[in-house]
Amino acid sequence: MASSLTGLMRQLTWADFATRRGPAPSPGSSATAAFTDARFRLSGLAFRHDPAQAHGTVSLVDSLHIAISLHATSFKMNWLASQPAGFQADLLNHEQGHYWVTALLARDLFVDMMLQKSEVYADNAAGTAAFNAIKAGSVDKIQAIQDMYDREVHPEQAQGLSRGPIQQQWDAIFRAAFTNPRASGTTTPDGTPHKARLVVAIRASGRSI
């Protein structure tokens, strides 16, 4: 089976989240209303000798599968349902951003590995080293970017800005990673331009990662 990437474009709804019970925050205080645990699963990474290449060399097998999903540990608090509709929509947008962080970095790993299919490595160890280098620039940054996202947005949420200017900046970063073409000009086999890596979109916003 050819390589595949699934779950990238999933749009979250509150129905996707398990409900936890607890007291609503008192006036003037804040509390966690929801938590998003997006994950990816990778399988099928393999290298094998290509008879068309020099003896002893290997190349990537077209069998890489990455599946992005919302883990069952994700939750919403029961009191969220009593909040204004606008607040609920803005919070869901924020939680969608957490999903996008994982999904986009997993996509970037997938695309970068697909671009390696024509590469030839001395052996499996060299191929694995190339994979690890690509991984270091994408999915290995998931937690750091998730933490940065919350560290920047949570303070304005605590001030009552459910979709404030910083959240809007992150929304723009995610849009850029979904829509802007890569500067390299690479494309899918059908000619569709590969989209900008998330870390590139973040850095273009003036942030360091």
Number of C-alpha atoms within 10 A of each C-alpha: 8 9 16 14 17 16 15 19 12 14 12 16 12 17 9 15 20 15 16 13 9 10 9 17 12 8 6 8 9 13 11 11 18 20 15 22 16 21 16 20 11 13 11 15 17 15 22 16 19 15 10 7 11 11 10 13 19 23 22 25 18 17 14 19 17 22 17 23 18 19 14 12 11 17 19 21 19 16 15 18 12 9 10 9 11 11 15 17 15 17 19 19 19 24 20 18 22 21 24 26 23 27 29 25 25 29 26 24 22 22 18 17 21 18 14 16 13 10 12 19 20 14 15 18 12 16 22 16 12 15 17 13 11 17 19 12 17 22 21 16 16 20 12 11 20 16 11 14 18 15 11 13 21 17 12 16 18 13 12 13 16 20 20 14 12 17 23 13 15 19 17 15 21 20 15 20 23 18 13 14 17 15 12 10 11 15 15 11 7 6 8 11 17 21 22 22 25 27 22 17 20 20 12 12 14 8 11 10 12
